[in-house]
């Protein structure tokens, strides 16, 4: 790729010469200078000419106009000459440019990398400490507390990063996706990240894909990354965004159209004249929440808004190169999409999605009436803005413009109100420019530069668990109990400016476009539409230096894991397949309805165990609903007849040599990229997950850990499976690409049903299964 340069290239030398100067970074910032080192590792520099060469090879082969997604994806093929290319069918071997990991998933990724025995990462990689900071009091206090509580984990990540050549962004630096947008993403990059919202980088014209830790390990080990050739869904934007409508409303509407699984196996490519009315960070918002429709990633074409952002964040030289190679950073005229959606931005109204699912869309003008009919609480207990989805300078400015109007009329937020800056750079800049002060004056609490309540890191005290209530956020995900572990919380997602307006009103039954508020003097007034500068007029303030660049030689750095630790645990290899069929397995749980990775491996207080597989396995399936009794974390142990927690039953089966399966519904494993949702079932003795359909990342994660992710050939066969069945998977020795697996259901009454199951394994993935995991297979190939 052009933005990373091969050593010896004239452009590489030119960039290296200026890496610490203002045209690349704020020259006064030590943070930016260190980021420069992480951005331009000389042994990984690749030119735009390489992208150009690969695209031209594939263009000749396809002999057809190409989408932007195809250009960047195929431009990263390991072998563009011989690679089979068929959308939705082929498995591509790709060479991503870099890896980004957040601290909760980095623990397991680095533990796996350590297990690989390799001395150093093969591609530029970074770790970002953003998930382990709990929102409790306020930014400074919460950060200090997190550093103390998580000292062992932070020390492990910091030393492991130094030893293996990985950049380390310390606690307080900000949310991974904002840091990536500010420092690493740019037009044409292919980046993988161990977080489902990695597609945020698509707002800067890159193919940025969320993956599990095992995929990250492959790339860090220098192994080509495997991805099923994505289909491409086109979203043509016309008209212009204005008034109360925001970029967030674009993705809220797309989620309404495609639902939580409509983007599975596809890249969503936005194009059309309406694109130019959206800021670069606004495009990032849209791409970020594309994870909620199951999309592989989302992307926008390179334009002036991206150029302006690159210049503002100290990367003018990259923007100039992007200008030069813009042909490859935009779709070809006449390219074909597998599906095409058209949205007129001039007609798009503000939306609010939820509760309990991010694809239940309602225009803000109608949500009050819908809430009354549906029994949703109208009273808004808390409004929360920020998160990786909506924490840009523009977002904060637009929210503050609404807050300022309320203050001018002598009123504040009726609801509790929190603000999460996306990065230290955003925090420092909104403090300098008075934006944070306005939000505080309205009653807001500015939290740490971290994920916080968005991922359940919230010590919420204003309600009791089980109390029915409503919160409104500018986040991306609103599954049951996700934000505060309270299943009765009705969480809605919308834009920061709508969150702010609704918090001032204190009720869902308020339409800021038409309804009035009452000022302190008793007079009625109507809020004017929000406004915020796209980029700070004075430039960004980088804030405190929170970046650690790895030493040139990390071999002398020690990485210690205490055998007695309850936070960290070195990994032991999973057992290899014994070559026999899996016979007479128990059904651990037959899940009813939605089963996200939050249901399989809850976050919140469990995040502290992400580096200790055995301890975190105590949350395995505790949120999944048992079809037998409609309850969570209560299943029958088929060996003892007693009822109890799901992990307890799984451990008992494993101790007695009984293999087990889980049976699920549609889009199983949607949501977070967390591979713990695959590692835990494997660790506890699970062998197969049988469902109607899978979310992309989770299916891959299961394969990586030696599990069998299988789907019903006839979805109605889900109803044939009884929770008391013994299940056999026969003919596994003949497992091959495109084959089916025969499943025998032995019912408690002595009868049997034989059904067929499908899989998506290719030849290489079947070797993962046989070896016991992808990591085991890597070691076999190294031997």
Beta strands, then each sheet from edge to edge (+ up, - down):
strand 1: 91-94
strand 2: 98-102
strand 3: 124-128
strand 4: 167-169
strand 5: 190-193
strand 6: 207-210
strand 7: 225-228
strand 8: 231-238
strand 9: 266-271
strand 10: 297-300
strand 11: 339-344
strand 12: 351-354
strand 13: 361-363
strand 14: 380-386
strand 15: 416-420
strand 16: 444-447
strand 17: 469-473
strand 18: 489-493
strand 19: 517-518
strand 20: 524-525
strand 21: 547-548
strand 22: 582-590
strand 23: 635-636
strand 24: 643-644
strand 25: 660-663
strand 26: 686-691
strand 27: 708-712
strand 28: 726-730
strand 29: 740-746
strand 30: 752-758
sheet 1: 1+ 7-
sheet 2: 6+ 5+ 2+ 3+ 4+ 21-
sheet 3: 10+ 9+ 8+ 11+
sheet 4: 13+ 12- 18+ 17+ 14+ 15+ 16+
sheet 5: 19+ 20-
sheet 6: 22+ 25+ 26+ 27+ 30- 29+ 28- 22+
sheet 7: 23+ 24-
end
